[in-house]
């Protein structure tokens, strides 16, 4: 990785600054891509944005910035996008800041005040290297300011036609992916969390491998088709919507159970019963449970310490299975009638087993 430090003025960086919103932002007389494909949207709030201008007006140093130098002589902002947009927008009179108690845009400043801002020097590292080197460096410098998500970091490496199309589906306000799945999938499209979820599902957790393989594909149709199939399968399998359906790992369930035929009425009856079962602590886990039958998803309510002590005294410390005596701390509570057979988590259904017997029973 080749890294060189340069000193550039705001006058130079803001020359011919153009902000086309989600379509792109450029500066440095057209040579600087301020919002590359892998960068997130501008997220500085007014306080942070104004603090950048205040820092410049007072002549205090801004944190160093990093640009990637491309083969064609252009540059991309690797770190410092939001500071750059802040001072470029101010110079272009896009907002005002409070100065001596009065709101002032750039055009309201005196000639000397304008010159001081335009002549302000920004320290910029120019970086050249392979995609792998840039991603590694990007992770290293992402230590301050607005933290990047893991998917934003991945996007730094795998730019291309595939990513551009994928972001148009999953990474914009009210994008198609969000409108389809907002009731079932959490996360912000702008912060790349929806794209990350779609990739996590289709890649079985191997996101970077999937992005690497498809980086130069002409479109992301495979990803979009898969994602639509997952959501549509959920809607058909569970026609009655509940808020607990949001955030379930639907991709993994779809991959395993998409070819199984279910009676949706029977599923709904079981879900309704489980929703009102006090022993079920994790209502969100009901959906994977009715497909997998694995009780771990439900977080069945545990016996209280008082219930354990009552059962222990009733049994006089004797394990119900092996009939040997143990101290209380050497035993564990167990359902006499298993929960899945209708047993409840109450004192009458509590028995104490030694740890070995309880684990042997749980393993059956």
C-alpha positions in Angstrom: 0.0 0.0 0.0 1.5 3.3 -1.1 0.5 6.3 1.1 1.5 9.9 0.6 0.5 12.9 2.6 -0.8 16.0 0.8 -2.0 19.4 1.9 -5.0 20.8 0.0 -7.1 23.9 0.5 -10.9 23.9 0.8 -10.8 26.2 -2.2 -9.2 23.3 -4.2 -11.4 20.5 -2.8 -14.7 22.4 -3.2 -13.9 23.6 -6.8 -16.9 22.6 -9.1 -18.5 20.7 -6.2 -21.7 19.0 -7.4 -24.2 17.1 -5.2 -26.6 14.9 -7.1 -27.9 13.2 -4.0 -28.0 9.4 -4.3 -26.6 9.6 -7.8 -23.2 10.9 -6.6 -21.2 13.8 -5.2 -18.0 15.1 -6.8 -15.5 17.8 -6.1 -11.8 18.8 -6.6 -12.7 20.1 -10.1 -14.4 16.8 -11.0 -11.5 14.6 -10.0 -12.8 13.6 -6.5 -15.7 11.1 -6.1 -16.8 12.2 -2.6 -19.5 9.5 -2.3 -18.2 6.3 -3.9 -20.4 3.3 -4.2 -19.2 1.8 -1.0 -19.8 4.9 1.1 -23.0 5.5 3.1 -25.3 8.4 2.7 -24.6 11.7 4.4 -25.6 11.1 8.1 -24.0 14.0 10.0 -26.7 15.9 12.0 -26.8 19.6 12.1 -24.7 19.9 15.3 -21.8 17.8 13.9 -22.0 19.5 10.5 -21.9 23.0 12.1 -19.0 21.9 14.3 -16.9 21.2 11.2 -17.4 24.8 10.0 -16.7 26.1 13.5 -13.5 24.2 13.6 -12.4 25.6 10.2 -13.3 29.2 11.1 -11.2 29.0 14.3 -8.3 27.5 12.4 -8.3 24.3 14.4 -7.1 21.1 12.7 -9.7 18.7 11.2 -8.8 15.0 11.4 -6.7 13.8 8.6 -8.6 12.4 5.5 -7.8 9.5 3.2 -8.4 9.4 -0.6 -7.9 6.4 -2.9 -6.0 7.2 -6.1 -7.5 5.4 -9.1 -5.6 4.2 -12.2 -7.2 7.0 -14.3 -5.9 9.8 -12.0 -9.1 10.4 -10.2 -9.7 9.9 -6.5 -12.3 8.5 -4.2 -12.9 9.6 -0.5 -11.9 6.6 1.6 -12.4 8.4 4.9 -13.6 12.0 5.5 -16.8 12.0 3.3 -19.0 13.7 5.8 -16.4 16.4 6.8 -15.8 17.1 3.1 -19.6 17.4 2.3 -20.0 19.6 5.3 -17.5 22.3 4.2 -18.4 22.0 0.5 -22.1 22.5 1.2 -21.3 25.5 3.3 -19.1 27.1 0.7 -21.9 26.5 -1.8 -24.4 28.3 0.5 -26.5 25.2 1.3 -26.9 26.1 5.0 -26.1 28.7 7.6 -24.2 28.6 10.9 -24.6 30.8 14.0 -21.8 33.4 14.2 -21.9 35.9 17.0 -25.5 35.0 17.6 -26.6 35.4 14.0 -27.2 32.8 11.3 -24.8 33.3 8.4 -24.3 31.4 5.2 -21.0 31.6 3.3 -22.2 34.5 1.1 -23.0 36.6 4.3 -19.3 36.5 5.4 -16.8 39.2 4.8 -14.2 38.8 2.2 -11.6 38.1 4.9 -13.8 35.5 6.5 -14.4 33.8 3.2 -10.7 33.8 2.3 -9.8 32.2 5.7 -12.2 29.3 5.0 -11.2 28.8 1.4 -7.5 28.9 2.3 -7.9 26.5 5.2 -5.5 23.5 4.7 -6.8 20.0 4.9 -4.4 17.1 5.4 -5.1 14.3 3.0 -3.4 10.9 2.5 -3.4 9.6 -1.0 -3.6 5.8 -1.0 -2.8 3.4 -3.8 -3.0 -0.4 -3.6 -5.0 -3.6 -4.3 -8.6 -4.0 -3.3 -7.5 -6.2 -0.4 -5.0 -3.6 0.8 -7.6 -0.9 0.6 -10.2 -2.9 2.6 -7.6 -3.6 5.3 -6.6 0.0 5.5 -10.3 1.1 5.5 -10.9 -1.1 8.5 -7.9 0.4 10.3 -8.8 4.0 9.8 -12.5 3.5 10.7 -11.8 4.3 14.3 -13.5 7.7 14.8 -16.6 9.7 13.8 -19.6 7.9 12.4 -18.8 4.2 12.5 -19.2 2.2 9.3 -21.1 -1.0 9.4 -19.5 -4.3 8.3 -21.4 -4.2 5.0 -20.2 -0.6 4.3 -16.7 -1.9 4.8 -17.3 -4.8 2.4 -18.7 -2.5 -0.2 -15.3 -0.7 -0.2 -13.8 -3.7 -1.9 -16.5 -5.2 -4.2 -17.6 -2.2 -6.2 -18.9 -2.7 -9.7 -22.0 -3.2 -11.8 -23.4 -5.9 -9.5 -23.1 -3.7 -6.3 -24.6 -0.7 -8.1 -27.7 -2.8 -9.0 -27.9 -4.4 -5.6 -27.8 -1.1 -3.8 -30.6 0.3 -6.0 -32.8 -2.5 -4.7 -31.6 -2.8 -1.1 -29.8 0.4 -0.1 -32.0 3.4 -0.8 -34.9 5.1 1.0 -38.1 3.2 0.2 -36.3 0.9 -2.1 -38.0 -2.2 -3.5 -36.3 -4.5 -1.0 -37.4 -2.4 2.0 -41.0 -2.0 0.8 -41.3 -5.8 0.3 -39.7 -6.9 3.6 -40.1 -4.0 6.1 -42.5 -6.1 8.2 -40.2 -9.1 8.3 -36.6 -7.8 8.3 -35.1 -5.2 10.5 -32.3 -2.8 9.8 -31.7 0.4 7.8 -31.4 0.3 4.0 -29.2 3.4 4.1 -26.7 1.8 6.4 -26.6 -1.3 4.2 -28.2 -3.5 6.8 -30.9 -4.8 4.5 -28.4 -5.6 1.8 -26.3 -7.4 4.4 -29.3 -9.5 5.5 -30.1 -10.5 1.9 -26.5 -11.5 1.3 -26.3 -13.3 4.6 -29.2 -15.5 3.6 -28.2 -16.3 0.0 -24.6 -16.9 0.9 -25.2 -19.0 4.0 -23.0 -16.6 5.9 -20.2 -16.4 3.4 -21.0 -12.8 2.3 -17.5 -11.7 1.1 -17.1 -14.9 -0.9 -20.5 -14.3 -2.6 -19.7 -10.6 -3.3 -16.3 -11.6 -4.8 -17.8 -14.2 -7.1 -20.5 -11.8 -8.4 -18.6 -8.5 -8.3 -18.6 -8.1 -12.1 -22.0 -9.6 -12.8 -24.1 -7.2 -14.9 -26.9 -7.2 -12.3 -28.0 -8.6 -8.9 -31.1 -10.4 -10.3 -30.2 -13.7 -8.6 -30.0 -12.0 -5.1 -33.3 -10.1 -5.7 -35.1 -13.2 -6.9 -33.9 -15.2 -3.9 -34.9 -12.5 -1.5 -38.4 -12.2 -3.0 -38.8 -15.9 -2.8 -38.0 -16.0 0.9 -40.4 -13.2 1.8 -43.2 -14.6 -0.4 -42.7 -18.1 1.2 -43.1 -16.5 4.7 -46.3 -14.7 3.6 -47.8 -17.9 2.2 -46.7 -20.2 5.1 -47.8 -17.8 7.8 -50.7 -15.7 6.3 -51.6 -14.0 9.6 -49.0 -11.4 10.4 -47.7 -10.7 13.9 -45.0 -8.2 15.0 -43.0 -11.2 16.3 -42.3 -12.2 12.7 -39.9 -9.3 12.2 -36.3 -10.3 12.7 -36.6 -14.1 12.4 -33.9 -15.8 10.4 -36.3 -16.4 7.5 -33.5 -17.2 5.0 -32.3 -20.2 6.9 -35.8 -21.5 7.4 -36.6 -21.0 3.8 -33.6 -23.0 2.6 -34.5 -25.9 4.8 -38.3 -26.1 4.7 -39.3 -24.4 1.4 -40.2 -27.8 -0.2 -42.2 -29.1 2.8 -46.0 -28.9 2.5 -47.7 -27.4 5.5 -51.3 -27.0 6.6 -51.3 -23.3 7.3 -54.5 -23.6 9.4 -52.8 -26.1 11.7 -49.7 -23.9 12.0 -51.8 -20.9 12.9 -53.7 -22.9 15.6 -50.4 -24.0 17.2 -48.9 -20.5 17.0 -52.0 -19.0 18.7 -51.7 -21.6 21.5 -48.0 -20.9 22.0 -48.5 -17.1 22.0 -50.7 -17.4 25.1 -48.5 -20.0 26.8 -46.9 -18.3 29.8 -44.0 -20.8 29.7 -42.9 -19.6 26.3 -40.5 -16.7 27.0 -39.4 -16.0 23.5 -42.5 -15.4 21.3 -40.4 -14.6 18.3 -39.0 -18.1 18.5 -42.4 -19.7 18.0 -42.0 -19.4 14.2 -38.7 -21.4 13.9 -40.1 -23.8 16.6 -43.2 -24.9 14.6 -41.0 -25.8 11.7 -37.9 -27.3 13.5 -39.6 -28.6 16.7 -36.5 -27.5 18.6 -37.5 -26.1 22.0 -34.4 -24.0 22.3 -36.1 -21.3 20.2 -38.8 -20.9 22.8 -36.7 -20.2 25.9 -39.2 -22.2 28.1 -39.6 -20.5 31.4 -37.3 -21.9 34.1 -38.3 -23.1 37.6 -37.8 -20.5 40.3 -35.3 -21.0 43.1 -38.2 -21.5 45.6 -39.7 -24.2 43.3 -36.3 -25.9 43.2 -35.9 -25.8 47.0 -39.5 -27.1 47.5 -38.9 -30.1 45.2 -35.5 -30.7 46.8 -36.9 -30.8 50.3 -39.8 -33.0 49.1 -37.4 -35.5 47.7 -35.1 -35.1 50.7 -32.2 -34.6 48.3 -32.7 -37.8 46.5 -32.3 -37.8 42.7 -35.6 -39.0 41.1 -33.6 -41.0 38.5 -30.6 -42.6 40.2 -32.0 -42.5 43.7 -28.7 -41.1 45.2 -28.4 -38.2 47.6 -26.9 -34.9 46.4 -26.6 -31.4 47.7 -28.9 -28.8 46.2 -26.1 -27.2 44.2 -25.4 -30.6 42.6 -28.9 -30.9 41.2 -31.0 -29.4 38.5 -34.7 -28.8 38.1 -36.6 -30.8 35.5 -40.2 -31.1 34.2 -41.9 -34.3 35.5 -44.2 -34.1 32.5 -42.2 -32.6 29.6 -43.3 -29.2 28.4 -44.0 -30.5 24.9 -46.3 -33.1 26.4 -48.4 -30.5 28.2 -46.4 -30.2 31.4 -46.2 -26.8 33.0 -43.4 -24.9 34.7 -44.9 -25.0 38.2 -44.2 -26.5 41.6 -46.3 -29.6 41.1 -44.4 -30.5 37.9 -40.9 -29.9 39.3 -38.5 -32.7 40.2 -34.8 -32.5 41.0 -32.3 -34.6 39.2 -28.6 -34.8 39.7 -26.7 -33.1 36.9 -25.6 -36.3 35.2 -29.1 -37.8 35.1 -30.6 -34.5 33.9 -28.1 -34.2 31.1 -28.5 -37.8 30.2 -32.3 -37.3 30.0 -31.9 -34.1 28.0 -29.7 -35.9 25.5 -32.3 -38.5 24.7 
